[in-house]
Amino acid sequence: MQPLELINKYYNDHTQARSILIAHSHQVATFAIAVAENVMQSETVDKDFIEQAAMLHDIGMLYTDTPKLGCHGDQPYITHGIIGAELLCKEGFPRHALVCERHIGVGLSIEDIKVQGLPLPLRDMRPQNLEEEIVAYADLFFSKTDLSFSKTGKGKRTVEKVRESLARHGQYKVTIFDKWHKQFKI
């Protein structure tokens, strides 16, 4: 099953959420593929997997209580990664499921989950390989709540905006991003 088929399976009756998810996922996938192509000059990267995973990384958002995204579930938004992981595991895509679980910000450690009191299982949810890092990195540059940003010709968020956003969660998050940005920038 292709990413759009999976999205349609779960989002068919949810026009607003489906539209937002597909637009955002296309932005992330397009940028992630460009990053992957640049990285491929020096490292082996599974570009097809990156494209599929980028299209599916937010599939769990439908089940969250996020009306501005057209999502009227009963879970907090922070859980969309683990919800997506459960869906994709059920569909037979365990590798893609790990991207769902590990893409939030620059990833969530057990310590992050404890300190912030997040309603998530206590396990390491940080990207563990290059493909997961690329999708998480690309996702940081695009907002689901302001999809018009890309349509105005301004493109993605600036590096400074990404850093500002991450700094609210600790300077160590910015340090991870800076490492990725040095490795991935195109």
C-alpha positions in Angstrom: 0.0 0.0 0.0 1.3 3.4 -0.9 1.4 6.4 1.5 -1.6 8.2 -0.1 -3.6 5.0 0.0 -2.9 4.6 3.8 -3.8 8.3 4.4 -7.0 7.9 2.4 -7.9 4.8 4.4 -7.9 6.7 7.7 -8.7 10.2 6.5 -11.3 9.7 3.8 -14.2 11.3 5.8 -12.0 14.0 7.3 -11.5 16.5 4.5 -9.8 19.4 6.4 -7.4 17.1 8.3 -6.6 15.1 5.2 -5.9 18.3 3.2 -3.6 19.7 5.9 -1.8 16.4 6.4 -1.2 15.9 2.7 0.0 19.5 2.1 2.3 19.4 5.1 3.6 15.9 4.3 4.4 16.9 0.7 6.4 19.9 1.9 8.4 17.7 4.4 8.9 14.9 1.8 10.1 17.3 -0.9 12.6 18.9 1.4 13.7 15.5 2.9 14.3 14.1 -0.6 16.5 17.1 -1.4 18.4 16.6 1.8 18.8 12.9 1.1 20.1 13.5 -2.4 22.7 15.9 -1.0 23.7 13.4 1.7 23.9 10.6 -0.9 27.1 12.2 -2.2 28.9 10.9 0.8 26.6 8.4 2.5 24.2 5.6 1.6 20.6 6.7 2.2 17.3 5.0 1.4 15.6 7.8 -0.5 12.4 5.9 -1.3 11.9 5.1 2.3 12.5 8.7 3.3 9.8 9.8 0.9 7.3 7.3 2.1 8.1 8.0 5.8 7.9 11.7 5.3 4.5 11.3 3.8 3.3 9.2 6.8 5.1 10.8 9.7 2.0 12.6 11.0 -0.7 10.1 10.1 -1.6 9.8 13.8 -2.7 13.4 14.2 -6.3 12.6 13.3 -6.9 11.0 16.7 -5.7 14.0 18.6 -7.8 16.9 19.9 -6.5 19.5 17.5 -9.5 21.3 16.0 -7.4 23.9 14.1 -6.1 20.9 12.1 -9.5 19.4 11.6 -8.8 16.7 14.2 -11.4 15.9 16.8 -10.0 12.9 18.7 -9.5 12.6 22.4 -5.7 12.5 22.7 -3.3 15.4 23.2 -1.3 16.4 20.1 2.0 15.2 21.5 0.7 11.7 21.2 0.3 11.8 17.4 3.7 10.1 16.9 2.9 7.1 18.9 -0.6 6.9 17.6 0.8 7.0 14.0 3.4 4.3 15.0 0.6 2.0 16.2 -1.4 2.5 13.0 1.6 1.8 10.8 2.6 -1.3 12.8 -0.9 -2.6 12.4 -0.7 -2.0 8.6 2.7 -3.9 8.4 5.1 -0.9 8.2 7.2 -1.2 11.4 10.1 0.8 10.0 7.9 3.7 9.0 6.2 3.5 12.4 9.6 4.2 14.1 9.8 7.5 12.1 6.3 8.5 13.4 7.4 7.8 16.9 10.8 9.5 16.7 10.2 12.6 14.6 8.9 15.0 17.2 11.2 18.0 17.4 14.7 16.5 17.4 13.3 13.5 19.3 12.3 12.8 22.8 14.4 11.1 25.4 13.1 9.2 28.4 14.3 12.2 30.5 12.4 14.7 28.3 9.2 12.6 28.8 9.7 12.4 32.6 10.7 16.1 33.1 7.9 17.5 30.9 5.4 15.0 32.3 4.4 14.0 28.7 1.6 11.5 28.3 3.9 9.1 26.4 5.5 5.7 27.2 8.8 6.0 28.9 11.1 5.0 26.1 13.7 6.6 23.9 12.0 8.3 21.0 15.0 10.0 19.4 15.9 9.3 15.7 18.3 6.3 15.6 19.5 6.4 12.0 20.2 8.8 9.1 16.8 8.3 7.5 14.9 9.1 10.7 17.1 12.1 11.3 16.5 13.5 7.8 12.7 13.3 8.2 12.7 14.8 11.7 15.1 17.6 10.4 12.9 18.4 7.4 9.7 18.4 9.5 11.1 21.2 11.7 11.0 23.6 8.8 7.2 23.3 8.0 4.1 24.2 9.9 0.8 22.5 9.6 -1.0 25.5 11.0 0.4 27.9 8.4 0.5 26.1 5.1 0.0 29.3 3.3 3.5 30.2 4.3 4.9 27.9 1.6 2.4 29.2 -1.0 3.5 32.8 -0.6 6.9 31.9 -2.1 8.6 32.4 1.2 9.1 28.6 1.5 10.2 27.0 4.7 10.9 28.4 8.2 14.3 30.0 8.6 17.0 28.2 10.5 16.7 31.0 13.2 13.0 30.3 13.6 13.7 26.6 14.0 16.4 27.3 16.6 14.0 29.7 18.5 11.3 27.1 18.6 13.7 24.4 19.8 15.3 26.6 22.4 12.0 26.7 24.4 12.7 23.0 25.1 16.4 23.4 26.0 19.6 24.5 24.5 20.6 20.8 24.0 17.8 20.5 21.4 19.3 23.4 19.5 22.7 21.7 19.6 21.2 18.5 18.1 19.6 20.6 15.4 22.8 22.5 14.7 24.6 19.2 14.2 22.0 18.1 11.8 21.9 21.4 10.0 25.7 21.3 9.4 25.4 17.7 8.1 22.2 18.2 6.0 22.0 21.8 4.8 21.6 22.2 1.0 
